Amino acid sequence: MPFKLKLKKTRQYNVASKSLFVISVELLDGGVADCTLSVDSTGQECLDNVCQRQAVMQPELFGLRYVNRSQQPRWVQLERPLKRQLEKYASSHQLYLRVMYYVISGTSLITDEVTRYHYFLQLKNDLIEGRIICDCQQAVVLASYSRQAEYGNHDRERHTVEYLKNLLTFPKQMLDGSQIIDGSTLAETGRLEWLTEAVIQHHMALHNMSQAQAEEGFITTCQQLRGYGQEMFSARDQLNQSEVTIAISLTGIRVLTETSETPHFY
């Protein structure tokens, strides 16, 4: 007669899963990549994971950003464990793939077409969000390159001013001489139609330009503009406790104050 043993039920633990966590990384095209990492994984491992899945062959140009508890963007220290950094400093476990190192004098250092595309998207975001400053004519040239790179040749019958004026994205701020134009007021000031017509004319002149050539034209044009590759930080002057802005770029460090229009260069 067989014995019937009654064993006490115990909770099962998956030891391996306790050492793993999932993190979301927002991409430059607005998509999201979810990464499963160990608690000891470094920021570099996460970056390599994302770049490999996106077929970005030059990950050394990119970094990962998070928003700290003061709602300021900060770079992940790639050589350190990622989870510990986020738990200590971040407001959430959301990361953002962004260009960290900008290039100058053309695009010869960007040898991979997928890397170039993501670099182009970064500059497009910088332009739209006002980190790169341009005038109206430069905005027209950049919008034309962007249209050619993303949509190809201009279609005369379909791409009318009426059709395009609500699809084109212009910078938040543009220069018109010494005047700063707010991008949100283009329609009410009558400038939107004029800018759209100018983009159409310039876009037609780019007929049959390849995506690679259009992206390179966009990048090299941005390289000539104020704010290219620049990162801004808020700080406080210890001498008089006034608010200052520190701008770090390829050309050095500038300190901007509210009381002086002339920045200090370092």
C-alpha positions in Angstrom: 0.0 0.0 0.0 1.6 3.2 -1.1 2.2 6.0 1.4 0.5 9.4 0.8 2.6 12.2 2.0 1.1 15.6 2.6 3.7 18.3 1.9 3.3 21.8 3.1 3.0 24.2 0.1 5.8 26.8 -0.1 6.1 29.9 -2.2 8.4 29.5 -5.2 11.0 32.1 -5.9 12.8 32.7 -9.1 16.2 33.9 -8.0 17.3 34.9 -11.5 14.4 37.3 -12.0 15.2 39.2 -8.9 18.4 40.3 -10.4 16.8 41.6 -13.6 14.9 44.7 -14.4 13.3 46.2 -17.5 14.0 49.8 -18.6 12.4 51.8 -21.5 14.6 53.9 -23.7 13.0 56.6 -25.9 14.5 56.7 -29.4 15.1 59.8 -31.5 12.3 58.8 -33.9 9.9 58.7 -31.0 9.8 54.9 -30.7 10.6 53.0 -27.5 13.0 50.2 -26.9 12.7 48.0 -23.8 15.9 46.5 -22.4 16.1 43.7 -19.9 19.2 44.2 -17.8 20.8 42.9 -14.6 21.2 45.1 -11.5 24.9 45.2 -12.2 24.6 46.2 -15.9 26.4 49.4 -16.8 25.0 52.3 -18.8 27.3 51.2 -21.6 25.7 47.8 -21.8 22.3 49.4 -22.1 23.5 51.8 -24.8 25.2 49.0 -26.7 22.0 46.9 -26.5 19.8 49.7 -27.8 22.2 50.7 -30.6 22.7 47.1 -31.7 18.9 46.6 -32.0 18.6 49.8 -34.0 21.5 48.8 -36.2 23.5 52.0 -35.2 27.1 51.1 -35.9 28.7 54.1 -34.2 27.3 54.0 -30.6 30.3 56.2 -29.5 28.5 59.3 -30.7 25.5 58.6 -28.4 24.6 58.6 -24.8 21.7 58.0 -22.5 19.9 60.7 -20.6 17.4 60.7 -17.7 15.5 63.4 -15.9 16.7 64.0 -12.3 14.5 64.8 -9.3 14.8 68.5 -10.0 13.4 67.8 -13.5 16.7 68.6 -15.2 18.2 66.3 -17.9 21.4 64.5 -17.0 23.7 62.1 -18.7 24.1 58.5 -17.5 27.6 57.7 -16.5 28.2 54.8 -18.9 30.9 53.1 -16.9 28.8 52.8 -13.7 26.0 50.4 -12.9 22.8 51.9 -14.4 20.2 50.8 -11.8 22.1 52.4 -8.9 22.4 55.7 -10.7 18.7 55.9 -11.5 17.6 54.9 -8.0 19.8 57.6 -6.5 19.3 60.5 -8.9 16.4 59.9 -11.4 12.8 60.9 -11.1 11.8 57.7 -13.1 13.4 54.8 -14.9 12.8 56.4 -18.3 15.9 56.9 -20.5 16.4 58.8 -23.7 18.8 57.9 -26.5 20.5 61.2 -27.6 23.6 62.4 -29.5 26.3 63.1 -26.9 29.3 64.0 -29.1 28.8 66.3 -32.1 31.1 66.5 -35.1 32.4 69.5 -37.0 33.5 70.2 -40.5 31.1 68.0 -42.5 30.0 64.4 -42.0 33.2 62.4 -42.9 33.3 61.0 -39.3 29.8 59.6 -39.6 30.5 56.6 -41.7 27.3 54.6 -41.0 24.0 55.6 -42.7 21.8 54.6 -39.8 24.0 56.6 -37.4 23.7 59.5 -39.8 19.9 59.2 -39.8 19.7 59.3 -36.0 22.2 62.2 -35.9 20.0 64.0 -38.4 16.9 63.4 -36.1 18.8 64.8 -33.1 19.6 68.0 -35.0 16.0 68.3 -36.2 14.9 68.1 -32.6 17.5 70.6 -31.5 16.3 73.0 -34.2 12.6 72.6 -33.5 13.0 73.0 -29.7 15.1 76.1 -30.1 18.5 74.9 -29.0 19.9 75.7 -32.5 19.2 79.4 -33.5 18.5 80.3 -37.1 16.9 83.0 -39.2 13.9 82.6 -41.5 16.0 81.9 -44.6 18.0 79.2 -42.8 14.8 77.7 -41.5 13.5 77.4 -45.1 16.7 75.7 -46.3 16.7 73.2 -43.3 13.0 72.4 -43.8 13.7 71.7 -47.5 16.5 69.3 -46.7 14.3 67.6 -44.1 11.4 67.2 -46.6 13.8 65.7 -49.2 15.5 63.4 -46.7 12.2 62.0 -45.2 9.8 62.2 -48.1 11.7 62.5 -51.4 10.9 64.7 -54.3 8.4 67.5 -54.2 5.0 66.6 -55.7 3.6 69.7 -57.4 0.0 68.5 -57.6 -0.2 67.2 -54.1 2.2 69.3 -52.0 0.5 72.7 -52.2 0.9 75.5 -49.7 -2.5 74.7 -48.2 -1.5 71.1 -47.8 2.0 71.7 -46.4 1.5 74.7 -44.1 0.2 72.6 -41.2 2.7 69.7 -41.8 5.9 71.6 -41.9 7.6 72.1 -38.5 9.5 75.3 -38.0 11.7 76.2 -35.0 10.2 77.6 -31.8 12.1 80.8 -32.4 13.6 82.4 -35.5 15.6 85.5 -36.1 14.3 88.2 -38.4 17.0 90.8 -38.3 17.3 91.8 -34.7 13.8 90.6 -33.9 13.0 87.2 -32.5 9.9 85.5 -34.1 7.9 83.1 -32.0 7.2 80.0 -34.1 3.8 79.6 -32.6 2.7 82.9 -34.0 3.6 82.3 -37.7 0.0 81.7 -38.8 -1.5 84.7 -37.1 1.2 87.0 -38.4 0.9 85.8 -42.0 4.5 84.4 -42.1 3.4 80.7 -42.3 2.2 80.9 -45.9 5.3 82.8 -47.0 7.7 80.4 -45.3 5.8 77.4 -46.7 6.0 78.8 -50.3 9.7 79.4 -49.8 10.2 75.8 -48.6 8.3 74.5 -51.7 10.5 76.5 -54.1 13.7 75.4 -52.4 12.5 71.8 -52.1 11.9 71.7 -55.9 15.5 72.7 -56.4 16.6 69.5 -54.5 14.9 67.2 -57.0 16.4 63.7 -57.1 18.8 64.5 -54.3 19.3 61.2 -52.3 18.4 60.8 -48.7 22.1 60.6 -47.7 22.8 63.9 -49.5 19.8 65.7 -48.0 20.8 64.5 -44.5 24.3 65.7 -45.0 23.1 69.0 -46.3 20.9 69.4 -43.2 23.8 68.5 -40.9 26.4 70.8 -42.5 24.0 73.7 -42.5 23.3 73.2 -38.8 27.1 73.1 -38.1 27.2 76.8 -39.1 24.5 77.9 -36.7 24.6 79.2 -33.2 23.8 76.6 -30.6 25.0 73.6 -32.6 26.3 71.0 -30.3 25.7 73.2 -27.3 24.3 72.1 -23.9 22.8 74.5 -21.4 22.9 74.3 -17.6 21.4 76.6 -15.0 23.7 77.7 -12.2 24.2 80.3 -9.5 27.1 82.8 -9.2 28.6 82.4 -5.8 29.8 86.0 -5.7 26.4 87.7 -6.0 24.0 84.7 -5.9 22.6 85.7 -9.3 21.2 83.1 -11.8 23.6 82.3 -14.7 23.4 79.9 -17.6 26.5 77.8 -18.5 26.7 76.8 -22.2 29.1 74.0 -23.1 29.9 73.5 -26.7 32.6 72.3 -29.1 34.2 75.7 -29.0 34.4 76.0 -25.2 32.4 77.2 -22.3 30.3 80.4 -22.1 28.7 81.9 -19.0 25.5 83.9 -19.8 24.0 86.3 -17.2 20.8 88.3 -17.2 22.6 91.5 -16.5 25.0 91.4 -19.4 24.4 90.7 -23.1 28.1 89.8 -23.5 28.9 86.2 -22.5 32.2 85.3 -20.8 34.2 82.7 -22.7 36.4 80.1 -21.2 
